[in-house]
Amino acid sequence: MCLAIPGKLIEVFDENGLKMGKLDYSGAINTACLEYVPEIKIGQYALVHAGFAINIIDEDEAQKTYAAWDEVVDAAKAEGLDIFGMPLNETTKNEKRKAKD
C-alpha cells in the first residue's frame, strides 16, 4: 500500500541541481523533492510520497486528509491500538525500553 501525506510548502531551495522544498506536515517540518511539481508555489499544498511531491492539492483537500487521519487515530485508540495495530500498552513499553537503551 502506498501512502501520500499532504504538506504545505514553506521554503524552496536548490540541492545538487534539484528543486527541493521544506514542507509543513501539520506541524512537522521535512524536506521533499519538488521536481515532479515544478509549478508549486510557497503556501500551496502537495501530496508527498517517499520524499517526492507528486501532486499539488488545495488547502481544503489537505484539511480533509488531516481530518481523516485524526479519525483513524481516534478509532485505533478507542480499540486500544496505535495506528499500526499494536496494543497501546505494548507501544508504551517499547518506547520506555528504547529510552533506557
C-alpha positions in Angstrom: 0.0 0.0 0.0 1.3 3.4 -0.9 0.6 6.5 1.2 1.0 10.2 0.3 0.7 12.8 3.0 -0.2 16.5 2.3 2.3 19.1 3.3 2.3 22.9 3.0 5.3 24.3 1.1 7.1 26.8 3.3 10.5 27.1 1.6 12.0 26.3 -1.8 15.7 25.7 -2.4 18.1 24.0 -4.8 20.1 21.0 -3.8 22.6 19.4 -6.2 20.6 20.8 -9.1 17.2 19.6 -7.9 14.3 21.8 -6.9 13.7 20.9 -3.2 11.4 22.3 -0.6 10.6 22.3 3.1 7.0 21.3 3.9 4.9 21.6 7.0 3.0 18.4 7.7 0.6 19.7 10.3 3.4 20.9 12.5 6.2 18.5 11.5 8.7 20.0 9.0 10.5 17.9 6.5 12.2 18.1 3.1 10.9 16.8 -0.2 11.9 16.8 -3.8 9.7 19.2 -5.9 10.9 18.1 -9.4 7.6 16.4 -10.2 5.6 19.6 -9.4 7.9 22.4 -10.6 5.0 24.9 -10.7 4.3 24.7 -7.0 4.5 27.9 -5.0 5.1 28.7 -1.3 1.8 28.3 0.6 0.5 25.6 -1.7 -0.1 22.0 -0.5 1.5 18.9 -2.1 0.9 15.2 -1.7 4.3 13.7 -0.8 5.2 10.1 -1.1 8.6 8.7 -0.3 10.2 12.1 -0.2 8.7 13.3 -3.5 5.9 15.8 -4.0 3.7 14.1 -6.6 0.7 16.3 -6.9 -0.5 19.8 -5.9 -3.8 19.9 -3.9 -5.8 22.8 -2.4 -5.9 23.6 1.3 -9.5 22.2 1.6 -8.4 18.8 0.3 -5.3 18.8 2.6 -7.5 19.6 5.7 -9.9 16.8 4.7 -6.9 14.4 4.6 -5.7 15.5 8.1 -9.3 15.1 9.4 -9.4 11.6 8.0 -6.1 10.7 9.8 -7.5 12.1 13.0 -10.4 9.7 12.6 -8.1 6.7 12.0 -6.0 7.6 15.1 -9.1 8.1 17.3 -10.7 4.8 16.1 -7.5 2.9 16.8 -7.1 4.5 20.2 -10.7 3.5 21.0 -9.7 -0.1 20.3 -6.6 0.2 22.5 -4.3 0.2 19.4 -1.8 2.5 17.8 -2.1 3.3 14.1 0.0 0.2 13.3 -2.4 -2.1 15.1 -0.1 -2.6 18.1 -1.6 -2.5 21.6 -1.1 0.9 23.2 0.4 -0.5 26.4 2.9 -2.5 24.3 3.9 0.6 22.4 4.4 2.5 25.6 6.6 -0.4 27.0 8.7 -0.5 23.8 9.2 3.3 23.9 10.3 3.1 27.6 12.7 0.2 26.7 14.2 2.3 23.9 14.6 5.3 26.1 16.6 3.2 28.6 19.0 2.0 25.9 
